[in-house]
């Protein structure tokens, strides 16, 4: 009787584990790079939306002759409260970003932290037409102490 030579076709478990490990490493590398670009895209969105406030501010002032419409309501009806909800821009796509808007009857300024930059970096716009990136000491964030107390402007202007 003649013996047949049978060969098995397929992969060993070691070969499968090696392939899966290589795919996992490549996926991790891609995921890190994609996250950076997603945050850069969110930053561009924040900058564009904050710039939109400049046009909104001009219209608001033309309509109301002041950036404060009614200080007797709670919250006060003014440029910042009408364009922001609970301190967060209604158009912002990242609720985790630190945001602030301050206004007086004659001026306003708003800022939002940037997601892809240093945690102390944020984007600022104001009624004077300033649009720029600012850096504040770590842990301070966008708060009222970073704006001029007499005229609301972006810090550093």
C-alpha positions as CSV (number, residue, x, y, z in Angstrom):
1,X,0.0,0.0,0.0
2,X,1.2,3.4,-0.9
3,X,1.3,6.3,1.6
4,X,-0.2,9.6,0.4
5,X,1.8,12.7,1.2
6,X,-0.7,15.1,2.7
7,X,0.2,18.7,3.3
8,X,-1.8,21.0,5.5
9,X,-2.6,24.5,4.3
10,X,-3.2,27.5,6.6
11,X,-1.5,29.7,9.2
12,X,-0.1,28.8,12.5
13,X,-1.4,30.6,15.6
14,X,2.0,32.3,16.0
15,X,1.8,33.8,12.5
16,X,-1.7,35.1,13.1
17,X,-0.6,36.7,16.4
18,X,2.3,38.4,14.7
19,X,0.1,39.8,12.0
20,X,-2.5,41.1,14.5
21,X,0.3,42.7,16.6
22,X,1.6,44.5,13.5
23,X,-1.9,45.8,12.6
24,X,-2.4,47.0,16.2
25,X,0.8,49.0,16.2
26,X,0.0,50.6,12.9
27,X,-3.5,51.5,14.0
28,X,-2.2,53.1,17.2
29,X,0.2,55.2,15.2
30,X,-2.5,56.3,12.8
31,X,-4.9,57.1,15.7
32,X,-2.5,59.4,17.4
33,X,-1.9,61.4,14.2
34,X,-5.6,61.5,13.3
35,X,-6.4,63.0,16.8
36,X,-3.9,65.8,16.3
37,X,-5.6,66.7,12.9
38,X,-9.1,66.5,14.4
39,X,-8.1,69.0,17.1
40,X,-6.5,71.3,14.5
41,X,-9.8,71.1,12.6
42,X,-11.7,72.0,15.8
43,X,-9.3,74.9,16.4
44,X,-10.1,76.2,12.9
45,X,-13.8,75.9,13.6
46,X,-13.4,77.8,16.9
47,X,-11.4,80.5,15.2
48,X,-14.0,80.9,12.4
49,X,-16.9,80.9,14.8
50,X,-15.2,83.4,17.1
51,X,-14.5,85.7,14.1
52,X,-18.3,85.5,13.3
53,X,-18.8,87.2,16.7
54,X,-17.2,90.3,15.2
55,X,-19.9,90.6,12.6
56,X,-22.5,89.7,15.2
57,X,-21.1,92.4,17.5
58,X,-21.4,95.1,14.8
59,X,-25.0,94.2,14.1
60,X,-25.9,94.0,17.8
61,X,-24.4,97.4,18.4
62,X,-26.2,98.9,15.4
63,X,-29.5,97.5,16.6
64,X,-29.2,98.3,20.3
65,X,-26.7,101.2,20.3
66,X,-24.9,99.4,23.2
67,X,-23.5,96.0,23.9
68,X,-25.7,95.9,27.1
69,X,-29.4,95.8,26.2
70,X,-31.1,95.1,29.5
71,X,-29.2,94.7,32.7
72,X,-32.3,94.0,34.8
73,X,-33.0,90.5,33.5
74,X,-31.3,87.4,34.8
75,X,-29.0,86.7,33.1
76,X,-28.6,90.2,31.7
77,X,-29.6,90.7,28.1
78,X,-26.4,91.7,26.5
79,X,-24.1,90.8,23.6
80,X,-22.3,88.0,25.5
81,X,-25.3,86.5,27.1
82,X,-27.3,86.7,23.8
83,X,-24.4,84.9,21.9
84,X,-23.3,82.5,24.6
85,X,-25.2,80.1,26.7
86,X,-23.9,79.4,30.2
87,X,-20.5,80.8,29.2
88,X,-20.2,78.5,26.1
89,X,-20.6,79.7,22.5
90,X,-23.8,78.1,21.2
91,X,-22.0,77.3,17.9
92,X,-18.9,75.7,19.5
93,X,-18.4,72.0,18.7
94,X,-16.3,71.3,21.8
95,X,-18.1,71.7,25.2
96,X,-14.8,70.9,27.0
97,X,-13.1,74.1,25.7
98,X,-12.8,76.9,28.2
99,X,-14.7,79.9,26.9
100,X,-15.5,83.4,28.1
101,X,-17.1,86.6,26.8
102,X,-17.1,89.9,28.6
103,X,-18.8,93.1,27.5
104,X,-19.4,96.7,28.6
105,X,-21.9,99.1,27.0
106,X,-19.2,100.2,24.5
107,X,-16.9,97.1,24.0
108,X,-16.7,93.3,24.2
109,X,-14.1,90.5,24.1
110,X,-14.4,86.8,23.8
111,X,-11.9,83.9,24.0
112,X,-11.8,80.1,23.8
113,X,-9.1,77.7,24.5
114,X,-7.4,76.0,21.5
115,X,-7.4,72.2,21.6
116,X,-4.4,71.4,19.5
117,X,-2.0,73.9,21.1
118,X,-0.5,74.3,24.5
119,X,-3.2,74.2,27.2
120,X,-2.4,77.8,28.1
121,X,-3.2,79.0,24.5
122,X,-6.5,80.4,23.4
123,X,-8.1,82.4,20.6
124,X,-9.3,85.9,21.4
125,X,-11.5,88.3,19.4
126,X,-12.9,91.7,20.5
127,X,-14.9,94.7,19.3
128,X,-11.8,96.6,18.2
129,X,-11.3,94.0,15.4
130,X,-8.5,92.1,17.2
131,X,-8.3,88.4,16.3
132,X,-5.2,86.6,17.8
133,X,-3.9,83.7,19.8
134,X,-2.9,84.5,23.4
135,X,-1.1,82.5,26.0
136,X,-2.0,82.7,29.7
137,X,-0.2,81.2,32.7
138,X,-1.1,77.6,33.0
139,X,-4.2,76.9,35.1
140,X,-5.6,80.5,34.7
141,X,-7.6,80.0,31.5
142,X,-10.0,82.4,30.0
143,X,-11.5,84.3,32.9
144,X,-12.5,87.9,33.6
145,X,-9.2,88.7,35.4
146,X,-7.4,88.4,32.0
147,X,-9.4,91.3,30.5
148,X,-8.9,95.0,31.0
149,X,-11.3,96.2,33.8
150,X,-12.0,99.5,32.2
151,X,-12.5,98.5,28.5
152,X,-13.1,95.0,27.6
153,X,-10.3,94.0,25.2
154,X,-8.3,90.9,24.4
155,X,-5.4,90.5,26.8
156,X,-2.2,92.0,25.4
157,X,-3.9,94.7,23.3
